[in-house]
Structures are given as structure tokens and as C-alpha cells.
Amino acid sequence: MSAETPITQERRVVTEIPGPKSRELHARRTAVVPPGVHSVLPVYIDRAHDSVLVDVDGNQIVDVCGGIGVTTIGHTDDAVVAAAEAQLHKVTHTLFTMTPYEPYVRVAEYLAQHVPGSTPEQPYKTLLMNSGAEAVENGVKIARKYTGRPGVAVLDHAYHGRTMLTSSMNYKAAPYALGYGPRAGDITKAPNSYPLRDGLSGPEAAQRTIAYLEKVAGAEDLACLVVEPVQGEGGFIVPADGFLPAIADWCRENGIVFIADEVQAGMARTGTVFSIEQFGVEPDIVLSAKGIAGGLPLAGITGRAEIMDKSQPGGLGGTFGGNPVSCAAAVAVFEQIESQSLLAEAQRIERAFKPALEGLQAKYDRIVDVRGKGAMLAIEFADPETLEHDAALVSRVIARAAQEGVLLLSAGAFGNVIRFLPSLKMSDALIADVVSVIDAAIAAEI
């Protein structure tokens, strides 16, 4: 298969997975790459387009993970590739804090226009960095500067990154913080809304969270509360209706910066540009990354001007933050979201995918929940009587699906959730094929 051969949007298994060339590469990799840099599936990818990966052995694998939420508009999107290539011929780097350039400004303008709550009377401003963890770090840093307070609050089952601060903010230590201490202090982890397991309404869950924070952290010491509107690594947990508005109101009443971590759920993934829009909340700061630049490294911290302007000149930035090539790619992503009605496509995927997953739930009682929004969906496996987590079944299903050319990914604090982050370009036919593979895998492993 030549590099020019178009990649058909279909599953095609031509060797065992991993194939011989992947196994050869993996042997080379283990000699020079530490095991801490783990790969879920040691299949080495040569090319990709839209929803399909082509490995070095010629297998076509359906990517239902979207680069863990990065390739939301598809792998190697033509417009993104063209924009990045054009920018490569113009400027690759100057450092925005030395000599700025227009693509950075255009990204900031788009984010300001689409963050809930942004108006001419209440403008939002943006700092660009490289990754989701950097976005979280800077969001906390800016909130602390604005409030003059040290405390950070997060929710149970949260995931925010692998840096010292963000790994300390995560719900689970292993593997992200285990053995890498000491961990950062002034972090309080509070109960989240988890409808399947707590049975609480949104207001009830919010009151529980607020009471915990007031007792354990003290509202007057908190700089910010960092919330994933739809949790990612934690298992795609969608809070009960009314939970996030009540939490946000409490934050506003107590001078606590409400930060929406949209690293995984944002950029059209759930059917709105930012998932927080669907909960009726106007956050003080919104964090974006992953899907923002179509596969290139970029992250945004977008906040109310009065908060963002509190930092002194030179206090924010980084060598590669807002790289011009990444920014050009992001502008192309924004244009694609609008010109190709990709918000509607995320909603289409939910209409096609979610009922199919609910059909599996009706067939297999080990699937105790189907949840999510747009193209961010999940199924949770557990004992139907006790709700004891069934991570072993999830592992077996994912492994069997991989042999059939479908790439899946687990999630949840206990590894008992399969999460789906398909490209917004994934067709209904390809979704049906993926579900058929999952169906067969569950039947074989249950």
C-alpha cells in the first residue's frame, strides 16, 4: 500500500494483531524507551485518516478513541493538514512573548467568542500553552493570583494530568503519582455527583459536596474549584441535573474561581463547543486542549478578563506555548466545526451510537450503565446485583476487539468502563460495525 493510496473507512485485518512488523518495532522500542511510557496496544501506526489507523503490517484498525479525544474532527483532516503546511512555510516559531503573530490572536478570538458567558461587557481572554496538564497548572496559578488564596478543590474520580500538581489533583494515584512524591499540597478532593452509584439528585449531591468543602477546606481558603463537566479518565461520569449550577453558584458567592476542565469534553466533542454549555453554567475559566488543534499540541486557558488581567507582564507564557503551526491548525479546526456543522455531527453520533449501546445493555446484564453526551459515550461493567466493578471483563473485551481491528480504551477509577471518543466523521455504518465487534467480544468473554 503506497503512501498515496486513500484509506478506506473500513475495518481490515490482514495479519494477526500485533503483526510481525509491529512486533519487530516493539522489540526495538523496548531497548530505548522506558516501560513507564506504556502503550495500550503495541501496534505501530504508519498512516491514518478520519476514523481509521493503518499499521505497519497493513491492518486497518477503527479508532474509537480518537487519539484519546485529540482527533475529534478525524485523523489528518485535509483542512488541518493544509493549514499547518502553509504555516510551516511562513513561521514555525518566534515565541509569542518575544515577537507575536496573528494565528495566536485568531485562536484567542475564537475562544472568547464561544466560551459561555463571554460578552462585550464581560470579555474573556486567553493564554495558550501546549497540553492539558499545562492548561490546568496555569488555570490554578491564575486563580491563586487573582484570589490571593492557596487552596484548590477537585472532585472524586477526576483526572487532570501527570505533572506534580495535576497528578496530585487526580482521584487515583496509581499509576500517575505512585512513587513520584512528594505530592503538591493545598488540594481538597470532594464528593462528585455519580448518579449510578450515589442515587442523589443534582441539588442533593451539590449540597453534599459543598458541606464537605466548607468543613474540610474552608471556602475562604479556596482559590478555585476545578471540574470536568463530563469526567474523562474517571469514567465519563455525567453529573445529575442541577449539580453543576449549584456548585458554580456557591463558588461565585464565596469568591472561588470556577474552572471548567474541558480538555477531553470540549471542542465540539459533546455536541456543543464546550460541554459546560449543556449544564447552564458560565465558568470563570475554561481549559481546552486535546481536540483543539486536530492532533497538534495546543492548549488554552480562557478566563474572565478581570481574572486573566491580574497576572503581571512576564508572569504567564512558555517557550512553545501557542506555537504558530499549532495555532494555524486550530483555526482550521474551528472553521471545520462551523462549515461542516460538526456540532450536529456529534449529536448524530449520539443518536446512532447510544441506542446501539443500550441494545447491548439490554442483552448483557453486566453492562449496568450507558452514559455520555454526543461523541463522548461510555458503558460501565459491574455485577448487576452488587455493582461490584468488573474490570477483568472490560480488559478481555478490549483485547478481543483489538484482534478484530477495533481500538477501544478503558476508563473509570476501577477500570470497569469502556469509553468511546469517535471522530465526528465516523459514519453510522462504521459505528454499527464497531458495535457488532463489541457484541461478539462480550458474548465470547462473559
C-alpha positions in Angstrom: 0.0 0.0 0.0 1.6 3.3 -1.1 1.5 6.5 0.9 -0.8 7.9 -1.8 -3.4 5.2 -1.5 -6.6 6.6 0.1 -7.5 5.0 3.4 -11.0 3.4 3.1 -13.1 3.9 6.1 -13.5 0.2 7.0 -12.0 -2.4 9.2 -9.5 -4.7 7.5 -7.4 -7.3 9.4 -4.7 -8.9 7.2 -2.3 -10.3 9.8 -2.5 -11.2 13.5 -2.5 -8.1 15.7 0.2 -7.1 16.5 1.6 -8.2 13.2 5.3 -9.2 12.5 6.5 -5.7 11.6 4.8 -4.2 14.8 6.5 -6.9 16.9 9.8 -6.1 15.3 9.4 -2.4 16.1 8.3 -3.2 19.6 11.5 -5.1 20.2 13.5 -2.1 19.1 11.3 0.2 21.2 11.8 -1.8 24.5 15.6 -1.3 24.1 15.4 2.5 24.1 12.0 3.6 25.6 11.3 3.0 29.3 8.3 0.8 30.3 6.7 3.8 32.1 5.8 5.0 28.6 3.2 2.3 28.2 1.2 1.6 25.1 -2.4 0.2 25.4 -1.9 -1.8 22.1 1.7 -2.2 20.8 0.6 -1.8 17.2 2.7 0.7 15.3 0.8 3.1 13.1 2.1 4.1 9.7 -0.8 6.3 8.4 -4.3 7.4 9.5 -7.3 9.3 8.1 -10.6 10.1 9.7 -11.5 7.1 11.8 -9.1 4.5 10.6 -5.5 3.7 11.5 -3.2 1.7 9.2 -0.5 -0.1 10.9 2.9 -1.1 9.5 1.6 -4.5 8.6 -1.3 -3.1 6.6 -4.1 -3.7 9.1 -6.9 -1.1 9.1 -8.0 -0.5 12.7 -11.0 1.5 13.6 -10.0 4.1 16.2 -12.9 4.6 18.6 -10.6 6.5 20.9 -9.8 9.4 18.6 -6.3 9.7 20.0 -8.0 9.9 23.4 -10.1 12.8 22.3 -7.5 14.6 20.2 -8.5 13.8 16.6 -12.1 14.9 17.1 -12.6 16.0 13.5 -10.7 13.0 12.3 -7.1 11.9 11.7 -5.1 14.0 9.1 -8.1 16.2 8.3 -7.4 17.8 4.9 -8.0 21.4 6.0 -5.9 21.0 9.2 -3.0 19.5 7.2 -3.2 22.2 4.6 -3.3 25.0 7.2 -0.3 23.5 9.1 1.7 23.0 5.9 1.1 26.6 4.8 2.2 27.9 8.2 5.3 25.7 8.1 6.4 27.7 5.1 5.8 31.0 6.8 6.9 31.0 10.5 7.4 27.9 12.7 8.5 29.7 15.9 9.4 33.1 17.3 7.9 32.8 20.9 4.8 34.8 21.2 6.1 36.7 24.3 9.0 37.9 22.2 7.5 38.8 18.8 3.8 37.8 18.4 1.9 36.6 15.3 -1.7 36.6 14.1 -2.7 32.9 14.4 -2.4 33.1 18.2 -4.7 36.1 18.2 -7.2 34.4 16.0 -7.3 31.4 18.3 -7.9 33.7 21.3 -10.6 35.5 19.4 -12.5 32.3 18.6 -12.3 31.0 22.2 -13.5 34.3 23.5 -16.5 34.2 21.2 -17.5 30.7 22.2 -16.9 30.5 26.0 -20.3 30.6 27.8 -20.7 34.0 29.5 -18.4 36.0 27.3 -20.0 39.3 26.2 -18.6 42.8 25.3 -19.5 43.8 28.9 -17.8 40.7 30.3 -14.9 39.8 27.9 -12.8 36.7 28.2 -9.1 36.5 27.4 -6.8 33.5 26.5 -3.4 32.2 27.3 -2.1 29.4 25.0 0.1 26.6 26.1 1.0 23.1 24.9 -1.0 20.4 26.8 -4.0 19.8 29.0 -1.8 19.5 32.1 -0.2 22.8 31.4 -3.7 24.3 31.0 -4.7 23.0 34.4 -1.4 24.2 36.0 -1.9 27.7 34.6 -5.6 27.8 35.5 -4.8 27.1 39.1 -1.9 29.6 39.0 -4.1 32.4 37.6 -6.9 31.6 40.1 -4.4 31.8 43.0 -3.0 35.1 41.7 -6.5 36.6 41.3 -7.8 35.5 44.7 -4.7 35.6 46.8 -5.7 32.2 48.2 -3.8 28.9 48.1 -6.5 26.2 48.2 -7.5 24.0 45.2 -10.6 21.8 45.2 -11.3 18.9 42.8 -13.9 16.2 42.6 -13.8 12.5 43.2 -12.9 10.4 40.0 -11.2 13.5 38.5 -8.2 13.3 36.2 -6.2 16.4 35.4 -2.8 15.3 34.2 0.6 13.8 35.1 2.7 16.8 36.3 3.4 17.2 40.0 0.4 19.5 40.6 -2.1 17.8 38.3 -1.2 14.2 39.4 -1.7 15.4 42.9 -5.2 16.6 41.9 -6.2 13.3 40.3 -8.6 11.0 42.2 -6.4 7.9 41.9 -2.6 7.9 42.5 -1.8 4.7 40.5 -0.2 4.9 38.1 0.0 8.7 37.7 1.6 9.7 41.1 2.6 6.4 42.6 6.3 6.6 43.8 6.8 10.1 42.4 6.2 12.0 45.6 6.1 14.3 47.4 2.8 15.4 46.1 1.5 19.0 45.9 -0.4 20.3 48.9 -3.5 22.5 49.4 -5.7 20.2 47.4 -9.0 19.0 48.7 -10.9 16.2 47.0 -14.6 16.4 47.4 -17.5 14.0 46.5 -18.8 14.2 43.0 -22.3 13.5 41.6 -22.3 9.9 40.3 -26.0 9.1 39.6 -25.5 5.3 39.1 -23.8 4.9 42.5 -25.0 7.6 44.8 -28.6 7.8 43.8 -28.7 11.5 44.7 -30.4 14.3 42.8 -28.2 17.1 41.5 -29.1 19.5 44.3 -28.6 16.8 46.9 -25.2 15.9 45.5 -24.2 19.5 45.4 -25.2 20.1 49.0 -23.1 17.1 50.0 -20.1 18.5 48.0 -20.5 22.0 49.4 -20.8 20.8 53.0 -17.7 18.7 52.6 -15.7 21.6 51.2 -16.8 24.1 53.8 -15.9 21.6 56.6 -12.6 20.2 55.2 -11.2 23.0 53.1 -12.9 26.2 54.2 -14.4 28.3 51.5 -12.4 31.4 52.4 -9.1 29.4 51.7 -10.1 28.1 48.3 -8.8 29.8 45.2 -10.6 27.6 42.7 -12.7 24.5 42.1 -11.6 22.6 39.0 -14.4 20.5 37.5 -14.6 18.3 34.4 -18.3 18.8 33.3 -18.2 15.3 31.9 -15.4 13.4 33.5 -12.9 11.7 31.2 -10.5 9.2 32.7 -12.9 8.9 35.7 -15.3 7.1 33.5 -17.3 9.7 31.5 -19.5 10.4 34.5 -22.3 12.9 33.8 -23.5 14.7 36.9 -27.1 14.7 37.8 -29.1 17.7 36.6 -28.7 20.7 38.8 -25.4 19.6 40.4 -23.0 21.9 38.4 -25.2 25.1 38.6 -25.5 24.7 42.4 -21.7 24.2 42.8 -21.0 27.2 40.5 -23.4 29.4 42.4 -21.7 28.5 45.6 -18.3 29.3 44.1 -19.5 32.7 42.9 -21.0 33.5 46.3 -17.7 32.7 48.1 -15.2 34.3 45.6 -14.0 30.9 44.4 -12.9 30.7 40.8 -15.0 28.0 39.0 -12.7 26.3 36.4 -14.2 24.0 33.8 -11.6 21.5 32.7 -12.8 20.9 29.1 -9.6 19.2 28.0 -11.4 16.0 27.0 -15.0 17.0 26.7 -14.5 20.3 24.8 -14.1 21.4 21.2 -17.4 20.0 19.8 -17.0 16.6 21.4 -20.3 16.5 23.2 -22.4 18.4 20.6 -21.6 21.9 21.9 -18.3 23.7 21.6 -17.8 23.3 25.3 -19.7 20.7 27.4 -20.3 23.1 30.2 -22.8 24.9 27.9 -25.2 21.9 28.4 -25.4 22.5 32.1 -26.3 26.1 32.1 -23.1 27.3 33.8 -20.9 30.3 32.9 -17.4 29.3 34.2 -14.8 31.8 35.3 -12.1 29.9 33.4 -12.4 27.3 30.7 -9.4 24.9 29.9 -9.1 23.4 26.4 -6.6 21.1 24.8 -6.7 17.7 23.0 -9.1 18.3 20.2 -8.4 22.0 19.8 -5.7 21.7 17.0 -6.5 18.5 15.2 -3.6 16.5 16.5 -1.0 19.2 17.0 0.0 20.3 20.6 -2.0 23.2 21.9 -4.0 24.2 25.0 -6.0 27.2 26.0 -6.7 28.9 29.3 -9.7 31.2 28.7 -11.0 33.3 31.5 -12.9 36.4 32.5 -10.7 39.5 31.7 -10.6 40.7 35.3 -9.1 37.3 36.4 -6.7 36.9 33.5 -5.5 40.6 33.7 -4.4 40.1 37.3 -1.1 38.5 36.3 1.8 40.8 35.8 3.6 41.0 32.4 6.0 38.1 32.1 4.1 36.0 34.7 2.5 33.9 32.1 3.8 32.1 29.0 6.2 29.4 27.9 8.7 28.7 25.1 6.4 26.7 22.8 3.0 27.9 24.1 0.8 28.9 21.2 3.2 27.7 18.5 2.2 29.3 15.2 1.8 25.9 13.4 -0.4 24.6 16.1 -2.4 27.8 16.1 -2.9 27.6 12.3 -4.2 24.1 12.7 -6.6 25.2 15.5 -8.0 27.9 13.3 -8.7 25.2 10.6 -10.4 23.1 13.3 -12.6 26.0 14.3 -13.5 26.6 10.7 -14.3 23.0 10.1 -16.6 22.9 13.2 -18.7 25.6 11.7 -18.5 24.9 7.9 -19.2 21.2 8.3 -21.8 21.5 11.1 -19.7 19.2 13.3 -21.8 20.1 16.4 -24.7 18.4 14.6 -22.5 15.5 13.7 -21.6 14.9 17.3 -25.3 14.8 18.0 -25.8 12.4 15.1 -23.2 10.1 16.6 -25.0 10.1 19.9 -28.3 9.2 18.1 -26.6 6.3 16.3 -24.2 5.0 18.9 -26.1 5.4 22.2 -29.2 3.3 21.3 -26.9 0.6 20.0 -25.0 0.6 23.3 -28.3 0.5 25.1 -29.2 -2.5 23.0 -26.1 -4.2 24.3 -27.1 -3.3 27.9 -30.5 -4.9 27.3 -28.7 -8.1 26.1 -25.9 -8.3 28.7 -26.7 -7.6 32.4 -23.0 -6.9 33.2 -23.5 -3.6 31.4 -25.0 -1.6 34.2 -24.9 1.9 32.7 -24.8 3.6 29.3 -24.0 7.3 29.6 -22.4 10.3 28.0 -23.2 13.1 25.5 -22.6 13.5 21.8 -19.5 11.6 20.7 -18.3 11.1 24.3 -20.1 7.9 25.4 -19.3 5.0 27.8 -20.6 1.7 29.1 -19.9 0.6 32.7 -19.5 -3.1 33.6 -20.3 -4.4 37.0 -22.2 -7.1 38.9 -25.9 -6.2 38.3 -26.8 -7.0 41.9 -23.9 -5.5 43.9 -22.5 -3.1 41.3 -19.0 -4.6 42.1 -16.7 -3.3 39.4 -15.8 -5.8 36.6 -12.5 -4.6 35.2 -11.5 -8.1 34.2 -14.3 -8.4 31.7 -13.5 -4.9 30.3 -9.9 -6.0 29.7 -10.9 -9.1 28.0 -13.4 -7.4 25.7 -10.9 -4.7 24.7 -8.3 -7.3 24.0 -10.6 -9.4 21.8 -11.9 -6.3 20.0 -8.3 -5.3 19.2 -7.8 -8.7 17.5 -10.7 -7.9 15.2 -9.4 -4.4 14.3 -11.3 -2.2 16.8 -9.3 0.0 19.1 -11.0 0.6 22.5 -10.0 2.2 25.7 -10.9 1.6 29.3 -11.7 4.3 31.9 -13.0 4.7 35.4 -11.2 4.7 38.7 -11.5 0.9 38.8 -11.0 0.2 35.1 -14.5 -1.1 34.6 -15.7 1.3 31.9 -15.2 1.3 28.1 -15.2 4.8 26.7 -15.9 5.9 23.2 -14.4 9.0 21.6 -15.1 8.5 17.9 -14.2 11.1 15.3 -17.1 13.3 14.4 -16.6 11.9 10.8 -17.4 8.3 11.8 -20.2 7.0 9.7 -23.3 5.3 11.0 -22.2 2.1 9.2 -18.8 2.1 10.9 -20.5 2.7 14.2 -22.7 -0.4 13.6 -19.6 -2.4 12.7 -17.9 -1.4 15.9 -20.9 -2.3 18.0 -21.1 -5.7 16.2 -17.5 -6.4 17.2 -18.1 -5.4 20.8 -21.2 -7.5 20.9 -19.3 -10.6 19.7 -16.4 -9.8 22.1 -18.8 -9.6 25.1 -20.5 -12.8 24.1 -17.2 -14.6 23.9 -15.9 -13.4 27.2 -18.8 -13.1 29.5 
